Amino acid sequence: MRLLPCFGVVFLLAFPLLAQAQPESGTASPQLITNALRGLNSKFNLVNDHYAVDINDRAFTLYRLEQGQRLLLRASVKGQASLATLNHYNERFAVTTRAVRHERAGVMLEVGVDASIGLSEAGLKKTISNFLRQVDSFENYLAKAAADGDNKKEPKIEPKVGTRPIRQQPPLQINPNSDDREFVVTFPTNDPQNWETAWKVIWDMESASKANEQGFKFGKGNAAKLFKIKQAYFKTNPKSPWVQVLDDAHPSEFYVPYYFKGTRFYDLKSVGGYTTLSAKEGGAISQTLGKSRLVMAELRDTGVAYKHGSITRRSEELTLWANFGAANYTYMVEYGFRDDGGIVFRHSPTGYNYYAHFDASHMHGSFWRVGMKLGPEGNNTKNTVHVVSLPRSPKEQGDGGRILIEDVTKESFHDWSPEAFTRIRVTNSDYSVVPAAKDRPALPISYDLITYPQGIARHRRFKDENFSLHDFWITRHDCPEKMYVNLGNHFFTPNGQPNPRLADLNQENVVLWHSSAGLHVPRAEDGIVAGNSTANGQATVYWTVFELRPRNMFLRTPIYRSLP
Ligand SMILES: [Cu+2]
């Protein structure tokens, strides 16, 4: 943008009441800011919500936030840097500033200023001068890091994970030619000769470049962007066929809007990638998978499956997990393959807060693609979709335990209703395990997508956030749109009307797009009291969860057991 020398009239127009306004204590007024900038011989211009400033050919942006209670200074710098390099800078050198990387804006240095404790014009001038000196030294640091060749690799430091019991490997039957990407696990795991249920899982970890070949728009590079379950198949007993459930499921975006003007991150698309794991980070029965060690397989006891007197058993889950690193933040991603045929999808934020500030609330949204292909080999291409809900009024409910089942025949979006316990059902009407009886027809197999929201995250500040306006989006399996954040372009016309060309589902395979979100309200436990740095501490995990639950896949309770 072009920077203009400033004349007072610009600011009288922008803030017509300014001349009469008394400076509020505990805030940085526009007058204070313009006086400070003029005192530094800067060129500056007010653009929407921020000042574009140039001092001695160094450009930066000054944001006035929360009516001037806080300021944010942000400067783009020359050069590229790995996350490891930026983290190293933040740990060793950045006291008040923070280095961040954004795909489009590149590497930036930022500093937040808390004006609520009092900020004078002289104080702001000094802050800006210090910041510019730090930008210079940051650029020197990046140039040296690049020259030393340490700008590409993550540090190889074995994590300190505390005391663990002796680690065993989970009982996976791994396809030897698959780089651990294809395996079978049978349940119960303590009786492998007499197993009853089994999962066959084929997963992958795909780079940005590989994803781009499929229609994603991630920018170039080898960062691992898509942690995919390519296919997952379940057996309800040793004689049953493999029944496919998933066909390409993965988190498509981690979207993190802060409730400040304009601060938001598309962390998956723009910022980071999945990180290498150490075997030490796994639980008692675990192992890393593949040469790249980006995925952990872990067998977990998940509590009591059922209990009545001595009739009970503990349930098990084979969990695949990975960790997506996005500068200061990271995300845990888990797929839990349950012994009863369920699949649990979990996402959790953890890491160092972007701002060491109690007021920096933000949403951690995880946006998933769940490709469904339900049925045994040769009979898994015909699926139907339904929205299942509990009627709200006693009259609608009637005396018969009535549940509303709405057929979904076209690409469409649907919202979760707390009173309706809304769930999305995918059915293979050509395949039944439960036979017809006198009082009912055969019951086809289904999977229900059931979600466990902490709240519903709607974002309405920017036009490109319309992918957050609904809870479930249903498309054909061959929908040309690959990215969750672009679903709005598929479902709406440019002026926001429903797209008249949404396709019929034609009883083919579908993709369920669903998001889950956690609101992060910073607390002292997030390591922000003494500043957010690796020396001080970080936010612990909090999970957002949904599951696929089988329906009419078994003729009885899965793996039924009573105590001896
Ligand atoms: Cu957070």
Residues whose N, C-alpha, C, O or C-beta is under 5 A from the ligand:
A	BS01	CU	P349 H520
